[in-house]
Amino acid sequence: MPVLRSATAGSGEAPQQHSQPSRKGKKAWRKNVDVTEVEEGLRELNNEIIRGGVIREKASEDLFTIDTAGDAKIPQKFPKHVKKGLKADEIINKRSAVPAVPMRKRPGDKSTDGLVAAKRQKTDWVSHKDLARLKKVADGHHENTIAVRDAAFDLWDAPAEQAAVPTDFLPAKVEPKVPKTMKQQPLSLLANGKQAPAVPKPTGGYSYNPSFPEYESRLAEESAKAIEAEKKRLEAEAAEAARLEAAARSAAEAEAAEQRANMSEWEEDSEWEGFQSGVEDERPSVKQPKRKTQAQRNRIKRRKEEEQLARHKAEMKARRAQEQRIKQIAAEVAEKEKQKALMLAQQQAAEEEEDDGEIKEEKLRRRQLGKYKLPEKDLELVLPDELQESLRLLKPEGNLLKDRYRSMLLRGKVEIRRHIPFKKQAKRKITEKWTHKDFVL
């Protein structure tokens, strides 16, 4: 059989009677008053207090925030790149602004000693204390009265602050590291270590219409260089031919020696021809060592001491001679340094006088950059029978691109490398499938 209960029993709400025919008596006022709106307002106020405070009492800085977390759609677009927190951390972080109830047990006001039963409280009526509070709230007397004031400025017309765009959610930009060699001066390939001019100044002999003395001097100079290079080439060829001839001779001699070694025993003198019988029976007489006497031992000891003393005196004499020559050696070294500095200064002054950027013979350093040597510059010389009197018949000499590239190599701006016209391809192995053997009738 179902239990019959009233509609308002145990609900915790005040009894309501919206259709009131009369409100003349105090009983009707107290019992049948409608406090739904008041309770809703109080519930919302309590919720706001739990969340951190009443919204109307907060300042604008607490209500409005600047979004610095980035776009919220990024976790949806890239879920793999966004770290999702734990549900337990999310639950723990939802803390209320109201302090928690203490866990220590305290004796309540309604507790008894167990002999007298506790008085049963009614839950379907409003106490006098709550009724007095509700009356004050209804009359507009709140405990924390909110003073409504008109705004003195328009929030939306306020000048917007130039906030920095947050980039915490973006990866930090990594700047490329500059190698330390960029701050160092390039090493010149010249033997004197000086920097060669980027564009050397040509002399009059390089002109297409040169004067006769300058052209003759340059022609003689280049001819001497060509003759010297040809002599070196012929000497190298002669040395190579001599080396090959010597190698062939040594190979022939080794072959002849090998043939002599392989000759039969009867063609050479036998080592057994001088064999004599009975020689092994004779034993050589060996002198047996005798024991030294004490006088001999003393004599040997005195000789060793005298030799050691003479050697010590010779060393001390040489050391004293070296000590006496210290000043003389220091003076000689100082004089040599002075002469060297003077010669270096004269050479530098002469080089500064001659260094006017003209093209001249280059003396390269012994150790160059890289494993390849500096390429030889082209010979820009027109032979006497090729000289033209008209610019129409003139044939240009040289290449500006090659000259510029060689100048950069000479000044150490670029490393010397070898030109590779074709890239090395991977080796491929071609095989024929044997699937035709799987055919069965």
C-alpha positions as CSV (number, residue, x, y, z in Angstrom):
1,M,0.0,0.0,0.0
2,P,1.6,3.3,-1.0
3,V,2.4,5.9,1.7
4,L,0.3,9.0,1.5
5,R,2.4,12.2,1.8
6,S,1.6,15.8,1.4
7,A,2.9,17.7,-1.6
8,T,5.1,20.0,0.6
9,A,6.2,17.5,3.2
10,G,9.9,17.0,3.4
11,S,10.6,19.4,0.5
12,G,12.2,22.1,2.7
13,E,10.1,24.8,1.0
14,A,7.8,27.2,2.8
15,P,4.1,26.5,2.4
16,Q,2.6,28.5,-0.4
17,Q,-0.8,29.7,-1.2
18,H,-0.8,31.9,-4.3
19,S,-4.5,32.4,-4.5
20,Q,-5.2,34.2,-1.2
21,P,-8.8,35.4,-0.9
22,S,-7.9,37.6,2.1
23,R,-4.8,38.9,3.9
24,K,-6.5,40.6,6.8
25,G,-5.1,38.5,9.6
26,K,-1.6,38.0,11.0
27,K,-1.9,34.3,10.5
28,A,-2.4,34.6,6.8
29,W,0.5,37.0,6.6
30,R,2.9,34.6,8.3
31,K,1.9,31.3,6.8
32,N,0.7,32.0,3.3
33,V,3.2,34.7,2.2
34,D,5.0,33.9,-1.1
35,V,8.8,34.0,-0.6
36,T,9.8,32.2,-3.8
37,E,11.6,35.2,-5.4
38,V,13.3,36.0,-2.2
39,E,14.7,32.4,-1.8
40,E,15.8,32.4,-5.4
41,G,17.7,35.6,-4.9
42,L,19.3,34.4,-1.7
43,R,20.3,31.1,-3.4
44,E,21.9,33.0,-6.2
45,L,23.7,35.3,-3.7
46,N,25.0,32.3,-1.8
47,N,26.2,30.7,-5.1
48,E,28.0,33.9,-6.0
49,I,29.7,34.1,-2.6
50,I,30.8,30.4,-3.0
51,R,32.3,31.2,-6.4
52,G,34.4,34.0,-5.1
53,G,32.2,36.9,-4.1
54,V,29.2,39.0,-5.2
55,I,29.5,40.1,-8.8
56,R,28.1,43.6,-8.2
57,E,30.6,44.3,-5.5
58,K,33.6,43.4,-7.6
59,A,35.7,45.8,-9.6
60,S,35.9,45.9,-13.4
61,E,39.5,44.5,-13.3
62,D,38.2,41.4,-11.5
63,L,35.4,40.8,-14.0
64,F,37.2,41.5,-17.3
65,T,40.4,39.6,-18.2
66,I,42.7,39.7,-21.2
67,D,43.0,36.4,-23.0
68,T,46.6,35.4,-23.1
69,A,46.1,31.7,-23.6
70,G,45.9,31.7,-27.4
71,D,43.2,30.4,-29.7
72,A,40.9,27.8,-28.1
73,K,40.5,26.0,-31.4
74,I,44.1,25.0,-31.5
75,P,43.6,22.0,-29.2
76,Q,40.7,20.9,-31.4
77,K,42.7,21.2,-34.6
78,F,45.9,19.7,-33.2
79,P,44.8,17.3,-30.4
80,K,48.0,15.3,-30.5
81,H,50.1,18.4,-29.8
82,V,48.1,19.6,-26.8
83,K,48.8,18.0,-23.5
84,K,45.5,17.0,-21.8
85,G,45.5,17.1,-18.0
86,L,44.1,14.5,-15.7
87,K,40.5,14.4,-14.6
88,A,41.6,14.2,-10.9
89,D,43.6,17.5,-11.3
90,E,40.6,19.1,-12.9
91,I,38.4,18.1,-10.0
92,I,41.0,19.2,-7.4
93,N,41.4,22.6,-9.0
94,K,37.7,23.4,-8.7
95,R,38.0,24.9,-5.2
96,S,35.4,27.1,-3.5
97,A,36.2,30.5,-2.1
98,V,34.3,29.5,1.1
99,P,36.6,27.7,3.6
100,A,35.8,24.0,4.0
101,V,34.0,22.6,7.1
102,P,36.5,21.4,9.7
103,M,36.8,17.7,10.2
104,R,37.1,17.8,14.0
105,K,33.9,16.7,15.7
106,R,32.2,19.2,18.0
107,P,29.3,18.7,20.3
108,G,26.1,20.0,18.8
109,D,23.5,22.2,20.4
110,K,20.9,19.4,20.1
111,S,23.1,16.6,21.6
112,T,21.8,14.9,24.7
113,D,23.2,12.4,27.2
114,G,21.1,9.6,25.8
115,L,18.6,9.4,28.6
116,V,16.3,12.2,27.4
117,A,15.2,11.9,23.8
118,A,16.1,14.8,21.6
119,K,13.4,17.1,20.7
120,R,12.1,16.6,17.2
121,Q,12.5,19.6,14.9
122,K,9.8,20.6,12.5
123,T,10.9,21.1,8.9
124,D,7.7,22.5,7.4
125,W,7.7,26.0,9.0
126,V,9.8,29.1,9.0
127,S,11.5,30.1,12.3
128,H,11.2,33.5,13.8
129,K,14.8,34.4,13.1
130,D,14.5,33.5,9.4
131,L,11.2,35.3,9.2
132,A,12.7,38.5,10.7
133,R,15.6,38.3,8.2
134,L,13.3,37.8,5.3
135,K,11.2,40.7,6.3
136,K,14.3,42.9,6.4
137,V,15.3,41.6,3.0
138,A,11.8,42.3,1.7
139,D,11.9,45.9,3.0
140,G,15.2,46.4,1.3
141,H,17.5,46.2,4.4
142,H,20.3,43.9,3.3
143,E,23.2,43.0,5.5
144,N,25.7,43.9,2.8
145,T,23.9,46.8,1.0
146,I,25.0,47.4,-2.5
147,A,25.3,51.1,-3.4
148,V,24.3,51.5,-7.1
149,R,26.3,54.3,-8.7
150,D,26.1,55.5,-12.2
151,A,29.3,55.0,-14.3
152,A,31.3,58.2,-14.9
153,F,32.7,56.9,-18.1
154,D,31.8,54.6,-21.0
155,L,33.6,51.3,-20.7
156,W,33.6,50.7,-24.4
157,D,35.0,54.1,-25.3
158,A,38.0,53.7,-23.1
159,P,41.3,53.8,-25.0
160,A,42.5,50.2,-25.6
161,E,45.8,49.3,-24.1
162,Q,48.4,48.1,-26.5
163,A,48.8,44.6,-25.0
164,A,51.6,42.4,-26.2
165,V,50.5,39.5,-28.3
166,P,51.1,36.4,-26.2
167,T,53.3,33.8,-27.9
168,D,53.7,31.4,-25.1
169,F,51.9,28.7,-27.0
170,L,54.2,29.0,-30.0
171,P,57.7,27.4,-30.1
172,A,60.6,29.8,-29.5
173,K,62.3,31.0,-32.6
174,V,65.8,29.6,-32.8
175,E,68.2,32.0,-34.5
176,P,70.9,30.4,-36.6
177,K,74.3,30.4,-34.9
178,V,76.9,32.5,-36.7
179,P,80.2,30.6,-37.1
180,K,83.1,32.2,-35.3
181,T,85.2,32.3,-38.5
182,M,82.8,35.0,-39.8
183,K,84.4,37.5,-37.4
184,Q,88.0,36.5,-38.5
185,Q,89.8,38.1,-41.4
186,P,90.3,35.7,-44.4
187,L,93.8,34.3,-44.9
188,S,95.5,35.4,-48.1
189,L,97.4,32.9,-50.2
190,L,100.2,35.2,-50.8
191,A,103.6,34.4,-49.3
192,N,103.9,37.8,-47.6
193,G,100.5,37.4,-46.0
194,K,99.1,40.7,-47.3
195,Q,95.7,41.1,-48.8
196,A,95.8,41.3,-52.6
197,P,93.6,43.9,-54.3
198,A,90.2,42.6,-55.5
199,V,90.8,44.1,-59.0
200,P,94.5,44.5,-59.7
201,K,95.5,47.4,-61.9
202,P,97.0,46.3,-65.2
203,T,100.1,47.8,-66.6
204,G,100.5,49.3,-70.1
205,G,101.6,46.0,-71.5
206,Y,98.1,44.5,-71.1
207,S,96.6,47.1,-73.4
208,Y,95.2,46.1,-76.8
209,N,97.1,49.1,-78.3
210,P,100.3,49.1,-76.0
211,S,103.4,51.2,-76.4
212,F,106.3,49.3,-77.9
213,P,108.7,49.5,-74.8
214,E,106.0,48.2,-72.4
215,Y,104.9,45.5,-74.8
216,E,108.5,44.4,-75.5
217,S,109.3,44.1,-71.8
218,R,106.1,42.1,-71.0
219,L,106.7,39.9,-74.0
220,A,110.3,39.2,-72.9
221,E,109.1,38.5,-69.3
222,E,106.4,36.0,-70.4
223,S,108.8,34.4,-72.9
224,A,111.4,33.8,-70.1
225,K,108.6,32.3,-67.9
226,A,107.5,30.0,-70.8
227,I,111.1,28.9,-71.4
228,E,111.7,28.2,-67.8
229,A,108.5,26.2,-67.6
230,E,109.5,24.2,-70.7
231,K,112.9,23.5,-69.1
232,K,111.3,22.2,-66.0
233,R,109.0,20.0,-68.0
234,L,111.9,18.6,-70.0
235,E,113.9,18.0,-66.8
236,A,110.9,16.2,-65.2
237,E,110.5,14.0,-68.3
238,A,114.2,13.2,-68.3
239,A,114.1,12.4,-64.6
240,E,111.0,10.2,-65.1
241,A,112.8,8.4,-68.0
242,A,115.9,7.9,-65.9
243,R,113.8,6.5,-63.1
244,L,112.0,4.1,-65.4
245,E,115.4,3.0,-66.9
246,A,116.9,2.5,-63.4
247,A,113.8,0.5,-62.4
248,A,114.1,-1.7,-65.6
249,R,117.9,-2.2,-64.9
250,S,117.3,-3.2,-61.3
251,A,114.5,-5.6,-62.4
252,A,116.9,-7.2,-64.9
253,E,119.6,-7.5,-62.3
254,A,117.2,-9.1,-59.9
255,E,116.1,-11.5,-62.6
256,A,119.7,-12.4,-63.4
257,A,120.5,-12.9,-59.7
258,E,117.5,-15.1,-59.4
259,Q,118.7,-17.1,-62.4
260,R,122.2,-17.5,-60.9
261,A,120.6,-18.7,-57.7
262,N,118.7,-21.3,-59.5
263,M,121.8,-22.7,-61.3
264,S,122.7,-26.3,-60.6
265,E,125.3,-27.3,-58.0
266,W,127.9,-28.5,-60.5
267,E,128.1,-25.1,-62.3
268,E,129.3,-23.3,-59.2
269,D,132.2,-23.9,-56.8
270,S,131.2,-26.4,-54.2
271,E,131.6,-25.5,-50.6
272,W,132.6,-29.0,-49.8
273,E,135.8,-29.0,-51.9
274,G,137.9,-27.7,-49.0
275,F,136.6,-30.2,-46.6
276,Q,139.3,-31.8,-44.5
277,S,138.8,-34.9,-42.5
278,G,139.8,-35.0,-38.9
279,V,139.4,-31.2,-38.4
280,E,136.5,-31.7,-36.0
281,D,138.7,-33.9,-33.8
282,E,141.0,-31.1,-33.0
283,R,139.7,-28.7,-30.3
284,P,140.9,-25.1,-30.1
285,S,142.9,-24.2,-27.1
286,V,140.9,-21.8,-24.9
287,K,142.8,-19.8,-22.4
288,Q,141.1,-20.2,-19.0
289,P,140.5,-16.9,-17.1
290,K,142.6,-16.5,-14.0
291,R,141.5,-14.9,-10.8
292,K,142.5,-11.2,-10.3
293,T,144.7,-10.3,-7.4
294,Q,143.9,-7.5,-4.9
295,A,146.6,-5.2,-6.3
296,Q,145.0,-5.5,-9.8
297,R,141.6,-4.6,-8.3
298,N,143.0,-1.6,-6.5
299,R,144.8,-0.5,-9.7
300,I,141.5,-0.7,-11.8
301,K,139.6,1.2,-9.1
302,R,142.2,4.0,-9.0
303,R,142.1,4.3,-12.8
304,K,138.3,4.6,-12.8
305,E,138.4,7.3,-10.1
306,E,141.0,9.2,-12.1
307,E,138.9,9.0,-15.3
308,Q,135.8,10.1,-13.5
309,L,137.7,13.1,-11.9
310,A,139.1,14.1,-15.3
311,R,135.7,13.9,-16.9
312,H,134.2,16.1,-14.1
313,K,137.0,18.7,-14.5
314,A,136.4,18.8,-18.3
315,E,132.6,19.4,-17.8
316,M,133.2,22.1,-15.2
317,K,135.7,23.8,-17.6
318,A,133.2,23.7,-20.4
319,R,130.4,25.1,-18.2
320,R,132.6,28.0,-17.0
321,A,133.5,28.7,-20.7
322,Q,129.8,28.8,-21.5
323,E,129.0,31.1,-18.5
324,Q,131.7,33.5,-19.7
325,R,130.2,33.6,-23.2
326,I,126.7,34.4,-22.0
327,K,127.2,38.1,-22.4
328,Q,128.8,37.7,-25.8
329,I,126.0,35.4,-27.0
330,A,123.4,37.9,-25.8
331,A,125.1,40.8,-27.6
332,E,125.3,38.7,-30.8
333,V,121.5,37.8,-30.5
334,A,120.6,41.4,-29.9
335,E,122.6,42.5,-32.9
336,K,121.0,39.9,-35.1
337,E,117.5,40.9,-34.0
338,K,118.4,44.5,-34.7
339,Q,119.6,43.7,-38.2
340,K,116.6,41.6,-38.9
341,A,114.2,44.3,-37.8
342,L,116.0,46.8,-39.9
343,M,115.9,44.6,-43.0
344,L,112.2,43.9,-42.4
345,A,111.5,47.6,-42.1
346,Q,113.4,48.3,-45.3
347,Q,111.6,45.5,-47.1
348,Q,108.2,46.7,-45.9
349,A,109.0,50.2,-47.0
350,A,110.0,49.0,-50.4
351,E,106.9,46.9,-50.7
352,E,104.7,49.9,-49.8
353,E,106.4,52.0,-52.4
354,E,105.9,49.3,-55.1
355,D,102.4,48.2,-53.9
356,D,100.3,50.3,-56.2
357,G,97.8,47.5,-57.1
358,E,99.5,46.6,-60.4
359,I,99.5,43.0,-61.7
360,K,102.8,41.3,-61.0
361,E,104.1,37.9,-60.3
362,E,102.4,36.2,-57.3
363,K,104.5,34.3,-54.7
364,L,102.0,31.9,-53.0
365,R,102.4,30.5,-49.6
366,R,103.6,26.9,-49.2
367,R,100.5,25.7,-47.4
368,Q,97.2,26.6,-49.1
369,L,93.6,26.3,-48.0
370,G,92.0,23.0,-49.0
371,K,93.5,20.0,-50.8
372,Y,93.5,21.6,-54.2
373,K,95.9,24.1,-55.6
374,L,95.2,27.6,-56.9
375,P,94.4,27.4,-60.6
376,E,96.8,29.1,-62.9
377,K,95.7,32.4,-64.4
378,D,95.2,32.7,-68.1
379,L,98.0,34.2,-70.3
380,E,96.5,37.4,-71.6
381,L,99.1,38.2,-74.2
382,V,98.7,39.0,-77.8
383,L,101.6,37.9,-80.1
384,P,103.2,40.5,-82.4
385,D,101.6,39.0,-85.5
386,E,98.2,39.1,-83.8
387,L,98.3,42.8,-83.0
388,Q,95.5,44.7,-84.8
389,E,95.3,48.3,-85.8
390,S,91.5,48.4,-85.9
391,L,89.0,47.8,-83.1
392,R,86.8,45.9,-85.5
393,L,89.4,43.2,-86.0
394,L,90.2,43.1,-82.2
395,K,89.7,39.7,-80.5
396,P,89.1,40.2,-76.7
397,E,91.4,38.3,-74.3
398,G,90.6,37.0,-70.8
399,N,87.4,36.3,-68.9
400,L,86.2,38.7,-66.2
401,L,84.2,35.9,-64.4
402,K,87.3,33.6,-64.1
403,D,89.5,36.6,-63.0
404,R,86.9,37.5,-60.3
405,Y,86.7,34.0,-59.0
406,R,90.4,33.5,-58.9
407,S,90.8,36.8,-57.1
408,M,88.4,35.5,-54.4
409,L,90.4,32.3,-54.1
410,L,93.6,34.3,-53.8
411,R,92.2,36.5,-51.1
412,G,90.9,33.5,-49.1
413,K,87.2,34.4,-49.4
414,V,86.3,31.1,-51.0
415,E,87.8,27.6,-50.5
416,I,89.5,26.1,-53.5
417,R,87.4,23.2,-54.9
418,R,87.4,21.0,-57.9
419,H,84.7,21.3,-60.5
420,I,82.5,18.1,-60.7
421,P,80.5,18.2,-63.9
422,F,78.5,15.1,-63.3
423,K,77.1,13.9,-60.0
424,K,77.9,10.3,-59.0
425,Q,74.8,8.2,-59.4
426,A,74.0,5.2,-57.3
427,K,74.9,1.8,-58.7
428,R,71.9,-0.2,-59.9
429,K,71.9,-4.0,-60.5
430,I,69.6,-5.3,-63.2
431,T,68.4,-8.8,-62.9
432,E,66.0,-10.9,-64.9
433,K,63.1,-12.6,-63.2
434,W,62.8,-16.3,-63.5
435,T,59.1,-16.5,-63.4
436,H,59.0,-18.0,-66.9
437,K,60.3,-21.2,-65.4
438,D,57.2,-21.5,-63.2
439,F,55.1,-22.3,-66.3
440,V,53.6,-25.7,-66.0
441,L,51.6,-27.5,-68.7
